[in-house]
Amino acid sequence: MKILKEPLLHFLLMGVAIFVWFIAVDDSAPQTNQNIIEINATDLDLLATQFEKTWQRQPSEQERKKLTDGFVRQEILVREAIALGMDQNDALIRRRLQQKMEFFVASFAEALEPTTDELEEYYQANSAKYEIGPKVAFLQVFLGDAPQQQETTQILEQLRSGQSPGQLGKPTQLSLQVSLAADTRVDAMFGTGFAAAISAMPLEEWTGPVKSGYGYHLVLVEQKEASHLPPLKEVQVGVVADWRTAKKMELMELQYEKLAARYTVHLPSAADEAQP
């Protein structure tokens, strides 16, 4: 697996140092008796902070007591549940613990900042994701779902002679003029394949008929824009977010591999599986 670069390693070491420091300065009294519940000022402040975030105000004294009672109730019931083994083989609890471990590792990646070279390298390697597709702008005259050849030829000649397209063709709710739009949007309006058909036409020349999901059209292509990769600075916010996501997955997998190396897994043999 690709080895993480030095800045990331430094960040991991920093995270470990913070974690060790947290344990070192934790002023919670050691629990020598499992039936003793120690609640310190930090616990109460956390409950009050959670209340304030939810209700946008400080809790009253009565509410503080209720919060404390709820905390104690939860602690007692959790301890009793663990004592009865209720946490064993529970898929929801196992999944939650897995998520907490993954979140603990992934949270470091959220604070990472890529160097200019790292971001450019990632952008180029994933350029297909950020490429802006082709666009086209055009005018269209609707001919109906079964136009006659003579009528089509007549309208085409009128358009080429300069007559206003708004005065020709069949009534329709479709836009007479479509400003520069992505092929996907054009296809969403006129049907799959319409954008590709008109993109092959010459500029500033009435051409057709072209089939859509509604019928047939005469089309004048006003502008074309080929697909292209925008400058990194135009999409940098999204690219940085994607880079962090990729680093998070890389970091999570690396951490898992280190943890997994500490374990030996025994699976049943084919003979064992065959036994009833």
C-alpha positions as CSV (number, residue, x, y, z in Angstrom):
1,M,0.0,0.0,0.0
2,K,1.1,3.5,-0.7
3,I,3.0,4.9,2.3
4,L,1.5,8.1,3.6
5,K,3.6,11.2,3.2
6,E,5.5,12.8,6.0
7,P,3.0,15.6,6.9
8,L,0.3,13.0,7.5
9,L,2.6,10.9,9.7
10,H,3.3,14.0,11.8
11,F,-0.4,14.7,12.1
12,L,-1.0,11.2,13.3
13,L,1.7,11.5,15.9
14,M,0.2,14.8,17.0
15,G,-3.2,13.1,17.4
16,V,-1.7,10.3,19.5
17,A,0.0,12.9,21.7
18,I,-3.3,14.7,22.3
19,F,-5.0,11.4,23.1
20,V,-2.2,10.5,25.6
21,W,-2.4,14.0,27.1
22,F,-6.1,13.8,27.6
23,I,-5.7,10.6,29.6
24,A,-2.9,12.1,31.6
25,V,-4.8,15.2,32.7
26,D,-8.1,13.4,33.3
27,D,-9.0,14.3,36.8
28,S,-11.7,11.7,37.2
29,A,-11.3,9.7,40.4
30,P,-10.3,6.0,39.9
31,Q,-13.3,3.8,40.4
32,T,-12.4,1.2,42.9
33,N,-16.0,0.1,43.3
34,Q,-18.1,-0.5,40.3
35,N,-21.2,0.6,42.3
36,I,-19.8,4.1,42.7
37,I,-20.7,6.6,40.0
38,E,-18.3,9.6,39.9
39,I,-19.7,12.7,38.2
40,N,-17.3,15.6,37.9
41,A,-17.7,19.3,36.8
42,T,-16.7,18.4,33.2
43,D,-19.6,15.9,32.9
44,L,-22.1,18.5,34.1
45,D,-20.7,21.2,31.8
46,L,-21.0,18.8,28.9
47,L,-24.6,18.1,29.7
48,A,-25.3,21.8,29.9
49,T,-23.6,22.5,26.6
50,Q,-25.6,19.8,24.9
51,F,-28.8,21.3,26.3
52,E,-27.8,24.8,25.1
53,K,-27.0,23.7,21.6
54,T,-30.5,22.1,21.4
55,W,-32.6,24.8,23.0
56,Q,-30.4,27.9,22.4
57,R,-30.4,28.8,26.1
58,Q,-28.8,27.8,29.4
59,P,-30.7,25.2,31.4
60,S,-32.5,26.2,34.6
61,E,-31.5,24.7,38.0
62,Q,-34.5,22.3,37.7
63,E,-33.4,21.3,34.2
64,R,-29.8,20.8,35.3
65,K,-31.0,18.4,38.0
66,K,-33.1,16.6,35.4
67,L,-30.1,16.3,33.1
68,T,-28.0,15.0,35.9
69,D,-30.7,12.5,37.0
70,G,-30.9,11.3,33.4
71,F,-27.2,10.9,33.1
72,V,-27.1,8.8,36.3
73,R,-30.1,6.7,35.2
74,Q,-28.3,6.0,31.9
75,E,-25.1,5.1,33.6
76,I,-26.8,2.7,36.0
77,L,-28.8,0.9,33.3
78,V,-25.8,0.7,31.0
79,R,-23.6,-0.8,33.7
80,E,-26.3,-3.4,34.6
81,A,-26.8,-4.2,31.0
82,I,-23.1,-4.9,30.5
83,A,-23.0,-6.9,33.7
84,L,-25.8,-9.1,32.2
85,G,-23.9,-9.4,29.0
86,M,-26.4,-7.6,26.9
87,D,-23.6,-5.9,25.0
88,Q,-22.4,-9.2,23.7
89,N,-23.3,-10.3,20.1
90,D,-25.4,-7.2,19.6
91,A,-25.1,-6.2,16.0
92,L,-26.1,-2.6,16.6
93,I,-23.6,-2.1,19.5
94,R,-20.8,-3.7,17.5
95,R,-21.6,-1.5,14.5
96,R,-21.6,1.6,16.7
97,L,-18.2,0.7,18.3
98,Q,-16.8,0.1,14.8
99,Q,-18.1,3.5,13.6
100,K,-16.5,5.2,16.7
101,M,-13.1,3.6,16.0
102,E,-13.3,4.6,12.3
103,F,-14.5,8.1,13.2
104,F,-11.6,8.5,15.7
105,V,-9.1,7.8,12.9
106,A,-11.0,9.6,10.2
107,S,-11.3,12.8,12.2
108,F,-7.6,13.5,11.8
109,A,-7.9,13.6,8.0
110,E,-10.6,16.3,8.2
111,A,-8.0,18.8,9.5
112,L,-5.4,17.9,6.9
113,E,-4.4,20.6,4.3
114,P,-2.9,19.4,1.0
115,T,0.2,21.1,-0.4
116,T,-0.1,22.7,-3.8
117,D,1.7,19.9,-5.5
118,E,-0.4,17.2,-3.7
119,L,-3.6,18.9,-4.7
120,E,-2.5,19.3,-8.4
121,E,-1.4,15.7,-8.5
122,Y,-4.8,14.5,-7.1
123,Y,-6.7,16.8,-9.5
124,Q,-4.9,15.5,-12.6
125,A,-5.2,11.9,-11.5
126,N,-9.0,12.3,-11.1
127,S,-9.5,14.8,-13.9
128,A,-12.4,12.8,-15.4
129,K,-14.5,13.6,-12.3
130,Y,-14.1,17.4,-12.8
131,E,-14.3,17.6,-16.5
132,I,-17.0,20.0,-17.7
133,G,-19.0,18.3,-20.5
134,P,-19.8,19.8,-23.9
135,K,-22.4,22.6,-24.2
136,V,-24.5,23.9,-27.0
137,A,-26.7,26.9,-27.7
138,F,-29.4,26.9,-30.4
139,L,-32.7,28.0,-31.9
140,Q,-35.3,25.4,-32.9
141,V,-38.6,25.4,-34.8
142,F,-40.9,22.5,-34.0
143,L,-42.4,20.7,-37.1
144,G,-44.7,18.3,-35.3
145,D,-44.4,14.5,-35.0
146,A,-45.0,13.7,-38.7
147,P,-44.1,16.7,-40.8
148,Q,-44.6,16.6,-44.6
149,Q,-41.4,16.9,-46.7
150,Q,-42.8,19.9,-48.7
151,E,-43.8,21.8,-45.6
152,T,-40.4,21.1,-44.0
153,T,-38.5,22.3,-47.1
154,Q,-40.7,25.5,-47.3
155,I,-40.1,26.4,-43.6
156,L,-36.3,25.7,-44.0
157,E,-36.2,28.1,-47.0
158,Q,-38.0,30.8,-45.1
159,L,-35.7,30.5,-42.1
160,R,-32.6,30.7,-44.4
161,S,-34.0,33.7,-46.0
162,G,-34.2,35.5,-42.7
163,Q,-37.8,35.0,-41.5
164,S,-38.3,35.0,-37.8
165,P,-38.4,31.5,-36.4
166,G,-41.1,32.5,-33.9
167,Q,-43.6,32.9,-36.7
168,L,-43.0,29.4,-38.2
169,G,-43.6,25.8,-37.3
170,K,-46.2,24.1,-34.9
171,P,-47.2,25.5,-31.5
172,T,-45.1,24.0,-28.7
173,Q,-44.2,24.5,-25.0
174,L,-40.5,23.9,-25.9
175,S,-38.2,26.9,-25.8
176,L,-37.6,28.6,-29.1
177,Q,-34.1,29.5,-28.0
178,V,-31.9,27.5,-25.7
179,S,-28.9,29.4,-24.2
180,L,-25.5,27.6,-23.7
181,A,-26.5,24.4,-21.9
182,A,-24.8,21.1,-21.1
183,D,-25.6,18.1,-23.3
184,T,-27.2,16.4,-20.4
185,R,-29.6,19.3,-19.9
186,V,-30.5,19.5,-23.6
187,D,-31.2,15.8,-23.6
188,A,-33.4,16.2,-20.6
189,M,-35.4,18.8,-22.4
190,F,-35.6,17.2,-25.9
191,G,-34.8,13.5,-25.4
192,T,-31.7,11.3,-25.4
193,G,-29.4,11.8,-28.4
194,F,-30.8,15.3,-29.4
195,A,-27.7,17.1,-28.1
196,A,-25.3,14.8,-29.9
197,A,-27.3,15.2,-33.2
198,I,-27.3,19.0,-33.2
199,S,-23.7,19.3,-31.9
200,A,-22.6,17.7,-35.2
201,M,-24.3,20.5,-37.2
202,P,-22.5,23.6,-38.6
203,L,-22.7,26.9,-36.8
204,E,-25.2,29.6,-37.8
205,E,-27.0,27.6,-40.4
206,W,-30.6,26.3,-40.2
207,T,-30.4,22.5,-40.6
208,G,-32.7,19.5,-40.1
209,P,-35.1,18.0,-39.5
210,V,-33.7,16.6,-36.3
211,K,-35.8,14.0,-34.3
212,S,-36.5,14.6,-30.6
213,G,-38.7,12.9,-28.1
214,Y,-41.6,15.1,-29.2
215,G,-41.2,15.0,-33.0
216,Y,-39.0,16.8,-35.5
217,H,-37.2,20.2,-35.4
218,L,-35.3,22.6,-37.6
219,V,-32.2,23.8,-35.7
220,L,-29.7,26.6,-35.9
221,V,-26.7,26.1,-33.7
222,E,-25.5,29.4,-32.3
223,Q,-22.6,28.3,-30.1
224,K,-20.6,25.2,-29.2
225,E,-18.3,24.6,-26.3
226,A,-16.2,21.5,-26.2
227,S,-15.7,19.5,-23.0
228,H,-12.7,20.8,-21.0
229,L,-11.0,20.6,-17.6
230,P,-11.4,23.8,-15.7
231,P,-8.5,25.5,-13.9
232,L,-8.0,24.0,-10.5
233,K,-8.7,27.3,-8.7
234,E,-12.3,27.3,-10.1
235,V,-13.1,23.9,-8.4
236,Q,-10.6,23.9,-5.6
237,V,-13.1,23.8,-2.7
238,G,-14.6,20.6,-4.1
239,V,-11.2,19.1,-5.0
240,V,-9.9,19.7,-1.5
241,A,-12.9,18.0,0.0
242,D,-12.5,15.0,-2.3
243,W,-8.8,14.9,-1.5
244,R,-9.6,14.7,2.3
245,T,-12.1,12.0,1.7
246,A,-9.5,10.0,-0.2
247,K,-6.9,10.5,2.5
248,K,-9.5,9.5,5.1
249,M,-10.1,6.2,3.4
250,E,-6.3,5.7,3.0
251,L,-5.7,6.4,6.6
252,M,-8.5,4.2,7.8
253,E,-7.3,1.3,5.8
254,L,-3.7,1.8,7.0
255,Q,-4.8,1.9,10.6
256,Y,-6.9,-1.2,10.1
257,E,-4.0,-3.1,8.6
258,K,-1.9,-2.2,11.6
259,L,-4.6,-3.4,14.0
260,A,-5.3,-6.5,12.1
261,A,-1.7,-7.5,12.2
262,R,-2.0,-8.0,15.9
263,Y,-4.7,-10.7,15.5
264,T,-4.7,-14.3,14.3
265,V,-8.0,-15.4,12.7
266,H,-9.0,-19.1,12.8
267,L,-11.8,-20.1,10.3
268,P,-13.6,-23.4,10.2
269,S,-12.1,-26.0,7.8
270,A,-14.1,-27.5,5.0
271,A,-14.6,-30.6,7.2
272,D,-15.9,-28.6,10.1
273,E,-18.4,-26.8,7.9
274,A,-19.6,-30.2,6.5
275,Q,-20.5,-31.5,10.0
276,P,-24.2,-31.1,11.0
